[in-house]
Amino acid sequence: MLLQSERIAERRQTSEGDCAEAQASYYRAYVLNDDGQIVDFAQLYAIDDEDAKRQAKHLRDGFDIEVWQQNRKVALLRSA
């Protein structure tokens, strides 16, 4: 089962009450098969590493997921 790449942006309330997009960084969540090979990926826009991991958890669906920010590995999320 392959995932479709998607963009997820966090929106936050500013102190004035206006809705504005928060400063988000680009991450990739790589979907791994049983052999550890990449079979798909999703683009994530997250406020920090924890936010990226939270978003990537929703993509697992029986697969392991590696979360990366550029050349830095953030996490390996094992399938449940």
FITI-79431 format. One record per residue: residue number from 1; residue in one letter; x, y, z of N, C-alpha, C in turn. Coordinates in Angstrom, 2 decimals, always signed. Example, Ala and Ser with C-alpha at 12.3 -4.5 7.8 and 13.67 -1.06 7.14 Angstrom:
2
PT   n res     npx     npy     npz    capx    capy    capz     cpx     cpy     cpz
PT   1   a  +13.19   -5.69   +7.80  +12.30   -4.50   +7.80  +13.20   -3.30   +7.80
PT   2   s  +12.85   -2.25   +7.08  +13.67   -1.06   +7.14  +12.90   +0.03   +7.87
This chain:
80
PT   n res     npx     npy     npz    capx    capy    capz     cpx     cpy     cpz
PT   1   m   +0.84   -1.18   +0.00   +0.00   +0.00   +0.00   +0.89   +1.24   +0.00
PT   2   l   +0.75   +2.10   -0.97   +1.57   +3.30   -1.06   +0.79   +4.51   -0.58
PT   3   l   +1.51   +5.42   +0.01   +0.89   +6.65   +0.48   +1.07   +7.74   -0.56
PT   4   q   +0.13   +8.65   -0.62   +0.26   +9.78   -1.51   +1.01  +10.88   -0.78
PT   5   s   +1.98  +11.52   -1.43   +2.71  +12.62   -0.80   +1.74  +13.75   -0.51
PT   6   e   +1.95  +14.36   +0.65   +1.03  +15.43   +1.04   +1.77  +16.51   +1.81
PT   7   r   +1.19  +17.68   +1.81   +1.75  +18.80   +2.56   +0.85  +19.06   +3.75
PT   8   i   +1.48  +19.12   +4.91   +0.75  +19.39   +6.13   +1.35  +20.64   +6.76
PT   9   a   +0.57  +21.68   +6.90   +1.07  +22.92   +7.49   +0.32  +23.21   +8.77
PT  10   e   +1.05  +23.59   +9.79   +0.43  +23.96  +11.06   +0.01  +25.42  +11.00
PT  11   r   -1.14  +25.70  +11.54   -1.60  +27.08  +11.63   -1.80  +27.41  +13.11
PT  12   r   -1.38  +28.58  +13.49   -1.47  +29.02  +14.89   -2.13  +30.39  +14.98
PT  13   q   -2.67  +30.69  +16.13   -3.24  +32.00  +16.38   -2.12  +32.95  +16.80
PT  14   t   -2.10  +34.13  +16.23   -1.14  +35.15  +16.66   -1.71  +35.85  +17.88
PT  15   s   -0.91  +36.64  +18.53   -1.37  +37.33  +19.74   -2.51  +38.29  +19.45
PT  16   e   -2.60  +38.81  +18.23   -3.69  +39.70  +17.86   -4.96  +38.94  +17.51
PT  17   g   -4.91  +37.61  +17.47   -6.08  +36.82  +17.14   -6.18  +36.49  +15.66
PT  18   d   -5.28  +37.00  +14.82   -5.28  +36.66  +13.40   -4.69  +35.28  +13.23
PT  19   c   -5.20  +34.56  +12.26   -4.67  +33.22  +11.98   -3.49  +33.38  +11.03
PT  20   a   -2.35  +32.83  +11.38   -1.16  +32.95  +10.55   -0.42  +31.62  +10.55
PT  21   e   +0.22  +31.29   +9.45   +0.98  +30.06   +9.38   +2.24  +30.22  +10.22
PT  22   a   +2.46  +29.27  +11.12   +3.63  +29.31  +11.98   +4.88  +28.97  +11.17
PT  23   q   +6.02  +29.31  +11.72   +7.29  +29.01  +11.07   +7.44  +27.48  +11.03
PT  24   a   +7.35  +26.89   +9.87   +7.40  +25.44   +9.73   +8.65  +25.04   +8.95
PT  25   s   +9.20  +23.90   +9.32  +10.36  +23.34   +8.62   +9.91  +22.15   +7.77
PT  26   y  +10.69  +21.87   +6.73  +10.39  +20.79   +5.81  +11.01  +19.48   +6.31
PT  27   y  +10.20  +18.45   +6.36  +10.63  +17.10   +6.74  +10.13  +16.13   +5.68
PT  28   r  +10.73  +14.95   +5.66  +10.21  +13.85   +4.84  +10.03  +12.63   +5.73
PT  29   a   +8.93  +11.94   +5.50   +8.65  +10.69   +6.19   +8.74   +9.59   +5.14
PT  30   y   +9.72   +8.70   +5.28   +9.93   +7.62   +4.32   +9.25   +6.34   +4.81
PT  31   v   +8.44   +5.75   +3.96   +7.74   +4.50   +4.26   +8.67   +3.35   +3.86
PT  32   l   +8.92   +2.43   +4.80   +9.85   +1.33   +4.56   +9.11   +0.00   +4.47
PT  33   n   +9.55   -0.85   +3.54   +8.97   -2.20   +3.46   +9.65   -3.10   +4.49
PT  34   d   +9.31   -4.38   +4.47   +9.87   -5.33   +5.44  +11.39   -5.48   +5.32
PT  35   d  +11.94   -5.17   +4.16  +13.39   -5.25   +3.95  +14.10   -3.94   +4.27
PT  36   g  +13.36   -2.94   +4.74  +13.96   -1.65   +5.07  +14.17   -0.74   +3.88
PT  37   q  +13.59   -1.09   +2.73  +13.72   -0.27   +1.54  +12.59   +0.74   +1.47
PT  38   i  +12.90   +1.93   +0.95  +11.90   +2.98   +0.81  +10.92   +2.60   -0.30
PT  39   v   +9.63   +2.65   +0.04   +8.60   +2.36   -0.96   +7.74   +3.58   -1.26
PT  40   d   +7.80   +4.59   -0.40   +7.05   +5.82   -0.62   +7.53   +6.86   +0.37
PT  41   f   +7.08   +8.09   +0.21   +7.41   +9.13   +1.18   +6.28  +10.15   +1.22
PT  42   a   +6.27  +10.91   +2.30   +5.32  +12.01   +2.45   +6.10  +13.25   +2.86
PT  43   q   +5.73  +14.38   +2.31   +6.32  +15.65   +2.71   +5.57  +16.16   +3.93
PT  44   l   +6.31  +16.62   +4.92   +5.72  +17.15   +6.13   +6.25  +18.56   +6.37
PT  45   y   +5.41  +19.42   +6.85   +5.83  +20.74   +7.31   +5.48  +20.79   +8.78
PT  46   a   +6.50  +20.90   +9.63   +6.30  +20.79  +11.06   +7.03  +21.90  +11.80
PT  47   i   +6.53  +22.22  +12.97   +7.10  +23.26  +13.82   +8.43  +22.80  +14.41
PT  48   d   +8.52  +21.50  +14.79   +9.74  +20.96  +15.37   +9.75  +19.45  +15.15
PT  49   d  +10.78  +18.78  +15.68  +10.92  +17.33  +15.49   +9.72  +16.57  +16.07
PT  50   e   +9.27  +16.97  +17.24   +8.15  +16.27  +17.88   +6.88  +16.37  +17.03
PT  51   d   +6.65  +17.54  +16.45   +5.50  +17.73  +15.57   +5.63  +16.85  +14.33
PT  52   a   +6.82  +16.76  +13.76   +7.04  +15.91  +12.59   +6.79  +14.44  +12.92
PT  53   k   +7.26  +14.00  +14.08   +7.04  +12.61  +14.50   +5.55  +12.34  +14.73
PT  54   r   +4.86  +13.29  +15.32   +3.41  +13.14  +15.56   +2.67  +12.98  +14.24
PT  55   q   +3.02  +13.81  +13.25   +2.38  +13.71  +11.95   +2.70  +12.38  +11.27
PT  56   a   +3.96  +11.95  +11.36   +4.39  +10.72  +10.69   +3.73   +9.48  +11.30
PT  57   k   +3.41   +9.51  +12.58   +2.75   +8.36  +13.22   +1.45   +8.00  +12.53
PT  58   h   +0.78   +8.98  +11.97   -0.49   +8.73  +11.28   -0.30   +8.02   +9.94
PT  59   l   +0.93   +7.94   +9.47   +1.22   +7.32   +8.17   +1.62   +5.85   +8.28
PT  60   r   +1.86   +5.37   +9.48   +2.44   +4.02   +9.65   +1.64   +2.93   +8.97
PT  61   d   +0.42   +2.71   +9.34   -0.45   +1.72   +8.71   +0.26   +0.40   +8.41
PT  62   g   +0.98   -0.12   +9.39   +1.65   -1.40   +9.23   +3.07   -1.31   +8.70
PT  63   f   +3.56   -0.12   +8.40   +4.90   +0.08   +7.88   +5.76   +0.83   +8.89
PT  64   d   +7.07   +0.59   +8.84   +8.00   +1.44   +9.59   +8.17   +2.75   +8.82
PT  65   i   +8.42   +3.82   +9.56   +8.58   +5.15   +8.96   +9.87   +5.76   +9.49
PT  66   e  +10.69   +6.29   +8.59  +11.85   +7.09   +8.98  +11.52   +8.55   +8.71
PT  67   v  +11.76   +9.40   +9.70  +11.53  +10.84   +9.56  +12.88  +11.52   +9.42
PT  68   w  +13.01  +12.35   +8.39  +14.25  +13.06   +8.11  +13.99  +14.54   +7.92
PT  69   q  +14.96  +15.34   +8.36  +14.98  +16.77   +8.03  +16.31  +16.99   +7.33
PT  70   q  +16.23  +17.20   +6.04  +17.40  +17.29   +5.15  +18.25  +16.04   +5.33
PT  71   n  +19.51  +16.15   +5.77  +20.37  +14.97   +5.89  +20.43  +14.45   +7.33
PT  72   r  +19.52  +14.89   +8.19  +19.49  +14.49   +9.59  +18.32  +13.55   +9.86
PT  73   k  +18.66  +12.35  +10.32  +17.60  +11.39  +10.68  +17.02  +11.80  +12.02
PT  74   v  +15.71  +12.02  +12.04  +15.03  +12.47  +13.25  +14.53  +11.29  +14.07
PT  75   a  +13.93  +10.29  +13.40  +13.35   +9.18  +14.14  +13.08   +8.00  +13.23
PT  76   l  +13.03   +6.82  +13.83  +12.52   +5.61  +13.19  +11.30   +5.20  +13.99
PT  77   l  +10.15   +5.22  +13.34   +8.88   +4.86  +14.00   +8.51   +3.46  +13.53
PT  78   r   +8.53   +2.51  +14.46   +8.21   +1.12  +14.15   +6.71   +0.94  +14.01
PT  79   s   +6.32   +0.04  +13.10   +4.89   -0.27  +12.95   +4.38   -0.92  +14.23
PT  80   a   +3.12   -0.77  +14.47   +2.54   -1.26  +15.74   +2.37   -2.75  +15.76
